[in-house]
Amino acid sequence: MSESEGVHTGELERRYQRLLWAYPSAYRRDRSAELVGTYLDLASEGRRRPSLADAADLVGGGLRERLRAAGTAGLLSGVRLAAVLAFPTATALAAGWSVLESHPPDPVFQLRTFGPFASIGVVAWAVWLVAAVTHALAPARHARSLIGLAVLLTALVVPAAALTGAPRPPLSVLVPQLALGLLALTLPDRLPLWVRLAPAAVAALAAVLAVRRLAPEDGYVSYHSFALGSLGAVGGALLIVALALALALALRRDTRGAWALLVLLTPAGLLSVRELAEQFVGRNPYWAALASIAAAVTLLGPALVLFALAARRGRHLPQRAGGCCPTCGASR
């Protein structure tokens, strides 16, 4: 090994070591050398920085270990189950928006377009669909890398549109897509074939339904008119499926479904912001009401998860010696 290669390897090793701070201290003490050695062996020659996939894998692994150390492994399983439901939902929405993108406004309307497409959002939707196909055909790590890219591009739509002057999808479309995508990043490595095929199959079905919906329209169909009612229906369907799964698993004393349902409350709520706002301010809610409901939904979901974690840990706290009679529960 040359001197420059040794410098690069030492620099890469230090950066991997910094990422290991995501893990609990006891885990780092026992396995840090093994973990870093494995990633160094797999790294390409001359690399100075961990790849995005490696960084995400290490940080995700650290968070999982911290959850296990805190006695909340059930939440981790629930998040993974929620990811299995969130990813097909995201790809179905991306397929519907892609069909809409292929119907730009007629020049007679004198509205801006993004080349032959309705908006700059088509770039993000295309990556979502590629991720769905990759999930069916390739190892999970490749699909997660593409999901990460899709999430990044979805987040960059707003600044990119501001810089280029191109039209973009509304925030009511982009924000729930981001929430679903962040969940989808936690997809498990090993899934049955039919589960791996589900995102692509659901996307294909959504595209067919979108084509049928747009076919009879005369003139331009905007994101706002196309999304009206569609987002709420998708959010409601996601909650119904999650609730049915939670009940089915509860019959087997499996808490994964309940955790998944709690985790999915936020993306489902973001999909249903307009319907929720209409319950408070009536039809055609103004922007401030929509923003307030979206913020409340974003905070409420994690708050409920934290409350459930606290309640679960409280139920399993050991009783102090001499505190209560173990037979009748009376104070001594």
C-alpha positions as CSV (number, residue, x, y, z in Angstrom):
1,M,0.0,0.0,0.0
2,S,1.4,3.4,-1.0
3,E,1.6,6.3,1.5
4,S,-1.2,8.2,-0.2
5,E,-3.5,5.1,-0.1
6,G,-2.7,4.7,3.6
7,V,-3.7,8.3,4.2
8,H,-7.0,7.8,2.3
9,T,-7.7,4.7,4.3
10,G,-7.0,6.4,7.6
11,E,-9.2,9.3,6.7
12,L,-12.0,7.0,5.6
13,E,-11.7,4.9,8.8
14,R,-12.0,8.1,11.0
15,R,-15.1,9.1,9.2
16,Y,-16.6,5.6,9.7
17,Q,-15.7,5.9,13.3
18,R,-17.6,9.2,13.6
19,L,-20.7,7.6,12.2
20,L,-20.5,4.9,14.8
21,W,-21.6,7.5,17.4
22,A,-25.2,6.6,16.3
23,Y,-24.7,3.3,18.2
24,P,-25.0,2.9,22.0
25,S,-21.6,3.1,23.8
26,A,-21.6,-0.6,24.9
27,Y,-22.2,-1.7,21.3
28,R,-19.4,0.5,20.1
29,R,-17.0,-0.9,22.7
30,D,-17.8,-4.5,21.6
31,R,-18.1,-4.2,17.8
32,S,-16.7,-0.9,16.5
33,A,-13.5,-2.5,15.1
34,E,-15.5,-5.3,13.4
35,L,-18.0,-2.8,11.8
36,V,-15.4,-0.4,10.6
37,G,-13.3,-3.2,9.2
38,T,-16.2,-4.6,7.3
39,Y,-17.0,-1.3,5.7
40,L,-13.4,-0.7,4.9
41,D,-13.1,-4.0,3.2
42,L,-16.1,-3.3,1.0
43,A,-15.1,0.3,0.1
44,S,-13.7,1.0,-3.3
45,E,-10.0,1.8,-3.6
46,G,-9.1,5.4,-3.1
47,R,-12.4,6.4,-1.4
48,R,-12.1,9.1,1.2
49,R,-15.6,9.5,2.4
50,P,-18.3,6.9,3.2
51,S,-20.9,6.5,0.5
52,L,-24.4,7.8,1.1
53,A,-25.7,4.3,1.3
54,D,-23.0,3.3,3.8
55,A,-23.7,6.4,5.9
56,A,-27.4,5.7,5.9
57,D,-26.9,2.1,6.7
58,L,-24.6,2.9,9.7
59,V,-26.9,5.6,11.1
60,G,-30.0,3.5,10.6
61,G,-28.3,0.5,12.3
62,G,-27.3,2.7,15.2
63,L,-30.8,4.0,15.7
64,R,-32.1,0.4,15.6
65,E,-29.6,-0.6,18.3
66,R,-30.6,2.3,20.5
67,L,-34.2,1.3,20.2
68,R,-33.4,-2.3,21.2
69,A,-31.3,-1.0,24.1
70,A,-34.2,1.0,25.3
71,G,-36.5,-2.0,25.2
72,T,-38.6,-0.7,22.2
73,A,-37.8,-3.4,19.7
74,G,-41.6,-3.7,19.0
75,L,-41.5,-0.1,17.6
76,L,-38.7,-1.0,15.3
77,S,-40.7,-3.9,13.8
78,G,-43.7,-1.6,13.5
79,V,-41.7,1.0,11.6
80,R,-40.5,-1.7,9.2
81,L,-44.1,-2.9,8.7
82,A,-45.2,0.7,8.2
83,A,-42.5,1.1,5.5
84,V,-43.9,-1.9,3.6
85,L,-47.2,0.0,3.4
86,A,-45.7,3.5,2.9
87,F,-43.6,2.6,-0.2
88,P,-46.4,1.3,-2.4
89,T,-48.5,4.3,-1.4
90,A,-45.7,6.6,-2.4
91,T,-45.2,4.8,-5.8
92,A,-48.9,4.8,-6.5
93,L,-49.0,8.6,-6.0
94,A,-45.9,9.1,-8.1
95,A,-47.5,7.1,-10.9
96,G,-50.7,9.2,-10.8
97,W,-48.7,12.4,-10.8
98,S,-46.6,11.2,-13.7
99,V,-49.7,10.7,-15.8
100,L,-50.8,14.2,-14.9
101,E,-47.3,15.5,-15.8
102,S,-47.7,14.0,-19.3
103,H,-50.8,16.3,-19.8
104,P,-49.3,19.8,-19.8
105,P,-51.6,22.8,-20.3
106,D,-52.4,23.7,-23.9
107,P,-50.5,26.8,-25.1
108,V,-53.7,28.6,-25.4
109,F,-53.8,28.9,-21.5
110,Q,-50.4,30.7,-21.6
111,L,-49.2,28.8,-18.5
112,R,-45.6,27.8,-17.9
113,T,-44.5,24.2,-18.4
114,F,-41.3,22.2,-17.9
115,G,-40.5,21.3,-21.4
116,P,-43.1,18.7,-22.6
117,F,-44.3,18.1,-19.0
118,A,-46.5,20.1,-16.6
119,S,-43.9,20.8,-13.9
120,I,-40.4,20.1,-12.7
121,G,-41.9,17.5,-10.3
122,V,-41.7,14.9,-13.2
123,V,-38.0,14.3,-12.4
124,A,-38.8,13.2,-8.8
125,W,-41.8,11.1,-9.9
126,A,-39.6,9.2,-12.5
127,V,-37.1,8.2,-9.8
128,W,-39.9,7.0,-7.5
129,L,-41.1,4.7,-10.3
130,V,-37.6,3.4,-11.0
131,A,-37.2,2.7,-7.3
132,A,-40.4,0.6,-7.5
133,V,-39.1,-1.5,-10.3
134,T,-35.7,-1.9,-8.6
135,H,-37.4,-3.0,-5.5
136,A,-38.9,-5.9,-7.4
137,L,-35.8,-6.9,-9.3
138,A,-32.8,-6.1,-7.2
139,P,-31.5,-6.4,-3.6
140,A,-33.1,-4.1,-1.1
141,R,-30.1,-1.9,-0.6
142,H,-30.3,-0.7,-4.2
143,A,-34.0,0.1,-3.8
144,R,-33.2,2.0,-0.6
145,S,-30.5,4.0,-2.4
146,L,-33.0,5.0,-5.1
147,I,-35.7,5.8,-2.5
148,G,-33.2,8.1,-0.8
149,L,-32.5,9.8,-4.1
150,A,-36.3,10.1,-4.7
151,V,-36.7,11.7,-1.3
152,L,-33.9,14.1,-1.9
153,L,-35.3,15.1,-5.3
154,T,-38.7,15.6,-3.9
155,A,-37.3,17.9,-1.2
156,L,-35.4,19.8,-3.9
157,V,-38.4,20.5,-6.1
158,V,-39.3,23.7,-4.3
159,P,-35.9,25.4,-4.3
160,A,-35.3,24.1,-7.9
161,A,-38.5,25.6,-9.1
162,A,-37.7,28.9,-7.3
163,L,-34.3,29.1,-9.0
164,T,-35.4,28.1,-12.5
165,G,-38.8,29.6,-12.6
166,A,-40.3,26.3,-13.6
167,P,-43.8,25.3,-12.3
168,R,-43.9,22.7,-9.5
169,P,-46.4,20.5,-7.7
170,P,-48.1,22.1,-4.6
171,L,-46.8,21.5,-1.1
172,S,-50.0,19.4,-0.4
173,V,-48.5,16.9,-2.8
174,L,-44.8,17.1,-2.0
175,V,-45.0,17.1,1.9
176,P,-46.9,13.7,2.2
177,Q,-44.7,12.2,-0.4
178,L,-41.7,13.1,1.7
179,A,-43.2,11.6,4.8
180,L,-44.0,8.4,3.0
181,G,-40.5,8.3,1.5
182,L,-38.7,8.8,4.9
183,L,-40.7,5.8,6.2
184,A,-39.9,3.8,3.1
185,L,-36.1,4.2,3.8
186,T,-36.6,1.7,6.6
187,L,-37.7,-1.2,4.3
188,P,-36.5,-4.6,5.6
189,D,-33.8,-6.4,3.6
190,R,-35.7,-9.7,3.2
191,L,-39.2,-9.6,1.9
192,P,-41.4,-12.2,0.1
193,L,-41.5,-11.8,-3.7
194,W,-45.2,-10.6,-3.7
195,V,-44.3,-7.8,-1.3
196,R,-41.4,-6.8,-3.4
197,L,-43.6,-6.7,-6.5
198,A,-46.3,-4.7,-4.7
199,P,-44.9,-1.1,-5.2
200,A,-44.6,-1.6,-9.0
201,A,-47.9,-3.4,-9.3
202,V,-49.8,-0.7,-7.3
203,A,-48.1,2.0,-9.4
204,A,-49.2,0.4,-12.6
205,L,-52.8,0.2,-11.3
206,A,-52.7,3.9,-10.2
207,A,-51.4,4.9,-13.6
208,V,-54.3,3.1,-15.3
209,L,-56.8,4.8,-13.0
210,A,-55.2,8.2,-13.6
211,V,-55.4,7.8,-17.4
212,R,-59.0,6.8,-17.2
213,R,-59.7,9.9,-15.0
214,L,-58.0,12.3,-17.3
215,A,-59.3,10.8,-20.6
216,P,-62.7,12.5,-20.6
217,E,-61.4,15.9,-19.5
218,D,-61.4,18.7,-22.0
219,G,-58.7,21.3,-21.4
220,Y,-56.1,21.5,-18.7
221,V,-56.3,19.5,-15.4
222,S,-54.1,21.1,-12.7
223,Y,-52.5,19.4,-9.7
224,H,-55.0,21.1,-7.4
225,S,-58.1,19.9,-9.3
226,F,-56.6,16.4,-9.8
227,A,-55.5,16.1,-6.2
228,L,-58.9,17.3,-4.8
229,G,-60.3,14.3,-3.1
230,S,-57.6,11.9,-4.4
231,L,-55.1,12.6,-1.6
232,G,-57.7,12.2,1.1
233,A,-58.9,8.9,-0.4
234,V,-55.4,7.6,-0.5
235,G,-54.8,8.6,3.1
236,G,-58.1,7.0,4.2
237,A,-57.2,3.8,2.3
238,L,-53.8,3.7,3.9
239,L,-55.3,4.0,7.4
240,I,-57.9,1.3,6.7
241,V,-55.3,-1.1,5.6
242,A,-53.1,-0.3,8.5
243,L,-56.0,-0.7,11.0
244,A,-57.1,-4.0,9.5
245,L,-53.5,-5.3,9.7
246,A,-53.2,-4.1,13.3
247,L,-56.3,-5.9,14.3
248,A,-55.3,-9.1,12.5
249,L,-51.9,-9.1,14.2
250,A,-53.4,-8.2,17.6
251,L,-55.4,-11.5,17.5
252,R,-52.0,-13.2,17.5
253,R,-50.7,-11.0,20.3
254,D,-48.4,-9.3,17.8
255,T,-47.9,-5.6,18.5
256,R,-46.2,-4.7,15.2
257,G,-49.5,-3.7,13.6
258,A,-50.4,-1.3,16.4
259,W,-47.0,0.4,16.2
260,A,-47.3,0.6,12.4
261,L,-50.7,2.2,12.7
262,L,-49.3,4.9,15.1
263,V,-46.4,5.6,12.8
264,L,-48.6,5.9,9.7
265,L,-50.9,8.4,11.3
266,T,-48.6,11.3,10.3
267,P,-48.3,10.5,6.5
268,A,-52.0,9.5,6.4
269,G,-52.9,12.8,8.1
270,L,-50.8,14.8,5.8
271,L,-52.6,13.2,2.8
272,S,-55.9,14.3,4.4
273,V,-55.0,17.8,5.5
274,R,-57.7,19.4,3.3
275,E,-60.4,17.2,4.6
276,L,-59.4,17.8,8.2
277,A,-59.3,21.5,7.6
278,E,-62.8,21.5,6.1
279,Q,-64.0,20.0,9.4
280,F,-62.8,23.1,11.3
281,V,-63.2,26.0,8.9
282,G,-65.7,24.8,6.3
283,R,-65.3,24.4,2.5
284,N,-62.4,26.0,0.7
285,P,-60.1,26.4,3.7
286,Y,-57.5,29.2,3.5
287,W,-53.8,28.6,3.4
288,A,-53.1,29.4,7.0
289,A,-55.7,26.8,8.1
290,L,-54.1,24.1,5.9
291,A,-50.6,25.0,7.2
292,S,-51.9,24.8,10.8
293,I,-53.5,21.4,10.3
294,A,-50.4,20.1,8.6
295,A,-48.2,21.3,11.5
296,A,-50.6,19.8,14.1
297,V,-50.6,16.4,12.2
298,T,-46.8,16.4,11.9
299,L,-46.5,16.9,15.7
300,L,-49.3,14.7,16.8
301,G,-48.1,11.5,15.2
302,P,-44.7,11.4,16.9
303,A,-46.2,12.6,20.2
304,L,-48.6,9.6,20.2
305,V,-45.7,7.3,19.5
306,L,-43.7,8.8,22.4
307,F,-46.7,8.5,24.7
308,A,-47.2,4.9,23.7
309,L,-43.5,4.2,24.4
310,A,-43.7,5.8,27.8
311,A,-46.9,3.9,28.7
312,R,-45.3,0.6,27.6
313,R,-42.2,1.2,29.6
314,G,-44.2,2.3,32.6
315,R,-46.1,-1.0,32.6
316,H,-42.8,-3.0,32.7
317,L,-41.0,-1.0,35.4
318,P,-40.0,-3.4,38.2
319,Q,-41.7,-2.8,41.6
320,R,-39.5,-1.6,44.4
321,A,-38.8,-4.2,47.1
322,G,-41.2,-3.8,50.0
323,G,-43.5,-1.5,48.1
324,C,-46.6,-3.7,47.4
325,C,-47.7,-7.1,48.3
326,P,-47.0,-9.4,45.3
327,T,-50.3,-11.3,46.0
328,C,-52.9,-8.6,46.6
329,G,-51.2,-5.5,45.5
330,A,-51.8,-3.6,48.8
331,S,-49.2,-1.2,50.1
332,R,-47.0,-2.5,52.9
